Amino acid sequence: MIKKFLVLFILVWLQTNAQKAAIDSLFRVQDYLLEVKSSVNSNESPKKKLEKLNRLIQSASTQKDIFSRNITKISGNTEETTQLKSSLNFILQSLVLYTTDLKRNNMKSAENELKYMNKNISHLVYKIDFHCKMAKIKTEENTHK
């Protein structure tokens, strides 16, 4: 009897910790997106801005992998997960295009990319926050049964 209870306790504990780790990872991606937004909107010199954007671009594939792995864990809706992954991909592509436009001094195109990122980063950050909160609620409900 005690062994069954112990096994059940360990399984619940492992699941809860995995869920918390996924949520923490998604919050790191959220912080990355907010840093991207802050960087593209900054009034820094073009050289400093490009350095910061290049650093963010270098970490983009890591952030994308973290996001893909963890959003799948906490979101129960496959279609929603696919849309969120696509949204992140488009934002990252827009970041690369924006950086290229700045290097080429193509301000009209850069302005379009800036508008796109400002709109879509805010939306994705909201969605990440929503899914993390829902996952926390679900975890708390499952652990308090």
N, C-alpha and C positions, 0 to 999 in steps of 0.2 A: 504494500500500500504506500509506504513512504517512498519507495523507488519510483512508483508511477507519478506521485506528486512532484518529486524532485525532477523527473524527466520533463513533465509538463511545465514546471517552473522555468527550467533551463530553456526550453523551446520558446516560451513567451518572452523571456529575457533576451534571447538571441534575435528574435523577430523585432522586438522593440528597439534594440540597439542598431540593427540594420536600417530600420526606418529612420531613426534619428540621424544616422550617418548620411543617408540619402538626402534628408532635409538640409543638413548642414552643408553638404556639397552643392545643393541647388542654391542656397543662400550665397555661397562663394561665387557661383556663376552670376547671380543677381548683382553682387558687388562689382564684378567684372563689367557687366553691362552698364551699370551706373558710372563706372570709371570711363568707359568708352564715351558715354553721353557727355560727361563733364569735359573730357578732353576735346571732343569735336566742337564744343561750345566755348572753349576757353579763349581768352584774348592774349595768349602767349605769342611770342615771336614765332614766325613760321618755322624756323629751325627747331626750336624746342618742341613745338607742337608736332612736327613730323617725327622727331625722335620718340616722343611719347606714343604716337600712333603706331609707329613701326614696332615698338615693344609690345603694344597690345595686339597687333597682328600676329606677332611671333607666338603669343600664347593662345591664339584663337583656336587652333586645332585641339589643344589640351582642354580648353573650356567646352568645346563642342562635344568631345568624348565624355567628359564629366556630366554634361547636361543630358546627353542621350542615354547614358547608363542609368542615371538616377531619376529622370522624369518617368522612365518606363516603370521603375519600381513603385513610384507613389501614385501615378495616374492610372485609374482603372479603365479609362476610355482610350482605346487604340487610335481612333480617328483624331481625337484631341491631341494625343501625344505626337502623332505625325504632323499635325498642323504646327505645334509648338517647335518641333525640330526644324521644320521648314522655315518658320519665322526666324529662328536663330541663324540658320544658314543665310537667309537673305540679308539679315542685319550685318553679318560678318562680310558678306560679299560687298555690301554697300560701304562698309568701313574701308575695304581695300580700294574700291573705286574712288571714294572720297580722298583717300591719301594720295592716290595717283593723280587725281585732279588738282590737288594742292601742289604737288611736285611740278606739274605742267602749267600751273597758274591758270587753270580753266575754272574760273570762279562761278560761272553760270551752272555748270554741271555739278560742281562741288556744293553749291547751294541746294540743288535738288536732292543730292544724297544726304545732306544735313537735315533737310526737312523729313525725309524718309526715316532716317535713324531716330530723330527726336520723337516722331509719332510712334514708331514701332517698338523702340526700346521701352518706352513707358508702358505700352500695352503688354509686352512680354514680361516685364518686371511685375506688373500687376498679376498676370496669370501665374507666374512662378509663386508669388506670395499666396495667391488663392489656393493653389494645389498643395503647398506646404502646410497651410493652416488646416485644410481638409484632412491631410494625412495625419497631422498631430491629433486632430479630433478623433479620427478613426482609431489611431493607436491608443489613445486614452480610453475610448469606449471598449476596445478589446482587452485592455489590461485590467479594467475595473469590473469585468463581468463576474 
